[in-house]
Amino acid sequence: MGENTRTALIGIIVEDAGSVEELNQLLHQYRDYIIGRMGIPHPQKSISIISIAMEADQDTVSALSGKLGALKGVSTKTIYSKN
């Protein structure tokens, strides 16, 4: 990866299952930056918890996080490595 990239983790909570198709389309669009993905269903609360590990420049990570967070019933939080 380039020297301007950082490792980032996007935490995602999906409360509206109707947004899952759009969410997956976005993740597919950004697949070249995604290192790994883990999804955990939480059936008792009817939500899904997803973590996305990425290696990308900060603008790319922010763009994906913003697009995901704009989906109905989807919340995101992003953290970055220090270097």
Summary of the structure (lengths in Angstrom):
residues: 83
radius of gyration: 12.6
end to end distance: 12.9
largest distance: 42.9
contacts: 219
relative contact order: 0.35
helix: 30%
strand: 42%
